[in-house]
């Protein structure tokens, strides 16, 4: 039965249903690699973003806990963030996975892709998070200042961005910009 379901994974019309069915068998057999494969099939085939994100989060959990692959866990969570960039808890989880995988620069690239594509209502939060990542994790104050200016372009009275810019300009002795 499992072999028949695995054969259906190649059929585009039955792929998602076959992956969901075989996933249970893999869970009972503790075959974590095949579980992750089935979860990725589900995430690719799912039409609903909630199903997609749930499958990717579960795959990341398996990569972290059972397979000891922090890079793969981060990759799965990065895909999930691309699907739902406004999910703050998911972004935090992804950032932690990036730190575990020593891939903070890749995390910044993912956020940059999202804001470049148009982040919608989460744009301010994403620019702030990107600025914080550039400043505190990657030690790139120029890019941090650039992201903070993008926050101010969206919300000229954003107190957090103004305070961060004030701090950065003082630290860099950029008096004219501070004024």
Secondary structure, DSSP 4 states (H G I P E B T S, - for coil): -HHHHHHHTT-TTTHHHHHHHHHHHHHHHT-HHHHHHHHHHHHHH-SSHHHHHHHHHHHHHHHHHTS--HHHHHHHHHHHHHH-TT-HHHHHHHHHHHHHTT-HHHHHHHHHHHHHT--GGGHHHHHHHHHHIIIIIS--HHHHHHHHHHHHHH-TT-HHHHHHHHHHHHHTT-HHHH-
